[in-house]
Amino acid sequence: MSFGNFYEICQKTPLPLCNVLLPNHGTNFKGIISTCYARSISVTNTMIFQVGNCFIHISAIVVLMIIVFHDRNAFFFYLYIANTIASLVVDAGVSPPSSATYGYFVAVQIGLASACCWSLMLNGFLGFQFWEDGTRKSINFTRLIALCAFSLNFILSLFTFHNWSSNSIVDNTNTLALFVTMYFLNAVTIGIYVLSQIILILTILKNWWALGAIMLGCFFFTAAQVLMYRFSNQICEGVNHYLDGLFFGTLCNLFAVMMLYKYWDMITTEDLEFSVSNTDGAVPWTNGFFDEKDNREPSSAIG
């Protein structure tokens, strides 16, 4: 696979953005078709794509709403819910690939995914007290960085999909810039988060259950990438086009997020889960509710 080129990726994995890219120079046919992809179904004259993957998206929204109910300050989970909804719209064909709005929804999906990654990385530094958790300044800073990450990826995606650039540096055949922001930068932010949490656990928390949770989350996340980008065609052909790698990738990503929630439940003093205290190895400086004169909102290790 050549760096910066989506062509080989799209041949193996039916990503939504593949429908708005050109296969190569000198062709006007938009869309890179995957070798094998999940079949669609027709319900009351309405075509529904990626049925299995849509079922996982809906299940993920339900699970995430339960998580948000237990911790209303979970900014990362709000972003992930929004990203899941955007993914559901483009995967199910609510906005068909041939429609004028499809590229915008794909751009929103890409932007929200990046916002999730950057928000996660910033939250990884809270345990080291580089800034105080729970203050309006720290919360607004996290939201501002997430907004910048979303805006960068959203605008870059639109310039790539619609050829808005006055030159050929960024268009739907020259995708290097989008590739870097989508994959390279997001991978760096996730890597920084995982590394920071391992250092935090080994040097401060000494909570081996938390280490197990973060490692299990890494396993599911890695499995999601491998199943989507390496074995999607094999999965699709093996189940007669009923599913493809996106189904298992989305499922494993959901498991990874659930492990992330469990990890945060282990390291914070707030009772995030079922009102059962879990303060063993928790971050000692993460408090509950503060007086208004402290100018701090209810603390949350997750933004």
N, C-alpha and C positions, 0 to 999 in steps of 0.2 A: 504494500500500500504506500503510495507516494504521499509525503507530508503535505497537508493543505488541500488534498483532492478528495472530494466526497464520492467520486464515481465508483471506486471499488467497494466502499462502505455501503453505498446504496444498492449495489448489485447483490450484496449478501443480506442486508437488513432493510426492510421497508419503512424507513424513517419518514415522518411527515414532510420534512424539508426537501426530500428527494423529488417530490412532485412539482417543485417550483425551481429546480435547477436544470440547466441544459447539460446533456451528456458530453458534448465536446464542442469545439469551435466549428463554425460553418454549418450549424443545423438550427432550424427554427422550431424543432419539436421539443417542447418543454416537458421535463419529467424524466427521471432515471428509474426504470422499472426494475424491481428486484427479481432475481431468478425464481424465487418462490415466496409467496405471501399468503396470509390467511384469507380464505374465501369470504365473500360478503353474503348477506341474506336480504331478502326482500320481505318487508312487513307492511301490509296495507299500502302497497305501491311506494314504499319508502325504502331506499337502499341503506343498509347499515353495514359499515365496514368494521373489521377487527372486533367481532362480537365478544370473543373471550377476553381480549385486552380491555374492552369497555366494562365488562363485568368486574375485573380487578380494579379499574379506576373507581367505579361506584363503591365497591367494598372499601377501598382506601379512603374515600371521602367520609364514609360512615365511621371508620376507625379513627381518623384524624379529628372528626367532630367530637368523638368521645374524649380524645386526648385534650382537645382545646377546652372542653367542659371542665376537666380537672385542673387545668392551668390556663387561665384566660390571658396571661401575659406571654404566651408562647408565640412570639413573632415569627420564628422559623416555621412553625406549623401552619400559621395563616398563609405564609408564602407557599408552602408545599400544597395546601388545599387549593389555592388559586392556580398553581401549576398543574395540579391533577385535573381541575375543571377544564383548563385550556387544552390539556392533552386529550380529554374526553371529547371535546368539541371537534378537534382535528382528526382523531382516530376513528370516531364513529361516523364521520361524514356529515355532522350537523352543518358544517361549512364545507361543501364539496370541494375537492381539489381544483375543479374547473371554475369555481366562483371567484369573483374579484376580491372577496374578503379573506380567502383562504390564507394567502401569504401573510396577512396581518395577524391572524390567529396563530400561525406558526411562529411568527416573530415574537408574539406575546409569550408563547410557550418557552422559547429559547431564552428570552429575557428573564422570565420568572425562575427558570432553572439556575441561571447564573446568580440571580439575587439570593436564592437559597444557599448556594455555595459560599458566597461572600459573607452572608449573615452567619453561617455556621462557623466560618473561620474566625470572625471577630468574637463570637461567643466562646471560642476556644481559649481566648486570652483572659477571660474574666477570672479564672481561678488563680492567675498570677498577680492579680490586683494592679495591672497596668493602669486601669481606671476603675472607679468604684461602680459596682453593679447596682442597678436599681435607680440611679439618678436620672433625671430627665435628660441631662447632657449626654450620658452614655447611651441611653435608649434612642435619643434622636440621632446620635452619631451613627449607630448601627443602621437605623432606618435610612439615613442619608446615603450611606455607602451602598446599601441594597438598592436604593433608587438609582444611584449612578450606574451600578452594574446592570440593572434592568435596562436603563436608557441606552447604554452603550451597545448592548447586544440587540435590543429592539431596533434601534436606528441602523446599525450595521447590517442586520438581517434584511431590513426593507431595502436598503441600498443594494444589497446583493441580489435579492429576489427580483426587484423591479428595474434594475439597471439605471438607478437615479444618478450615478456618478457620471461626471462629464468626461471621464477617461475610462480606460479599461482596467484600472487597478482593482476596482471592486465591482463585480457584476456576477451574473449567475453562472459564469464559467470560471472566473477567477475568484475562488472561495478561500484563499489562504487566510485572510484577515478573520473571516467568520470561523474558520477551523481553529485558529489560535485562541480566540475568545471562548469558543464553545467547548473545546476539549482541553487544550493546554492550560489555560488560566484556571478553568474550573477544577482540573485535576490537581493543580498546584495548591489551590485553596483547601481542597479536601485533604490533601497530603499534609499540609501545615496543621490543619485541625487535628488529625489523627496523631501526628507526632507530638503536638503540644499536650494532648490528653494523656498520652503514654508517659511523657515526662512528668506531668502533674501527678499521675497515679503513683509512679515509682518514687518520686521525691517528696511528695506532700501527703497524699491521701492514704497510701499504703492499703488500698482497698482492692483485693485481688478479684472479688466478684465484679467490680466495676471494670477492671482490665479485661475480664472474660466477656463482659457485655460489649465493650468497644471492639474487641477482636472478632466477636461473632457478627457485629454489625459490618465490620470490614469484609468478613467472609461473604456475607450476603450481597454487599455492594459489588465486590469483585465478581461473584458468580453472575450477577445481573449483566455486567459488561461482557463477560465471556459468552454467556448464552445469547445475548443480543447480537454481538458483533462477530462472533466466530461460528456459532452453531445454529444460527437462525434457519438457514436453508435445510440443514439436516433434520431439524425438528419439524419444519414445515412439511417436508417430504415424508417423514416418518409417520405423521398423523393425518396424511391425505389432505393437507391444506386447511384443516380446521383451526390450527393454531400455528404461530410462528415464534421466533425468538422474542418478539416484543411482549408476548404474554408472560413468559417466564422472567424476562427482564423487569417488567413492571411489578410482578409478584415479589421478586427478590429485593427490589428497591423498597417496597413496602415493609418487608421484614427488616431491612436495614434501618429504616426510620423507626420502627417499633423498638428495635434494640437501642437506638439512640435515645428514645424516650425513657426506656428502662435504665439506661446508663445515667441520665440526668436525675432520675428518681433516686438512684443509689448515692449520688454525690452531693445532693442538696438537702437542706434541712426542712424544706417545705414538704408537706405530705401530698405529693402529686398523685399518688395512686391509691385509690380505695380508702383514703384517710388512715393509712397505716404508716406510722413513723418509721423512717429508715435512715437513722442518723449515724450509723456505723461507717466511719471513713468519709463522712460528709465534709464539705467545705465549711470550715468553722466561721468564716466571715460572711457567709450568705445568710441574711436574716429574713424575718417574715415581713410584717407591715411596719412602716416607719411613720413617725409623726409628720404632719404636713409641713411643719417648720423646718424639717430636714430637707425639704424639696426633693424627696425621693419617692418613687412609685414602688408598689410591692415588688420585692426582689424576685428575679427569675434568672436562673442560670441559662435560660434559653431565649433571652432577648425580650 
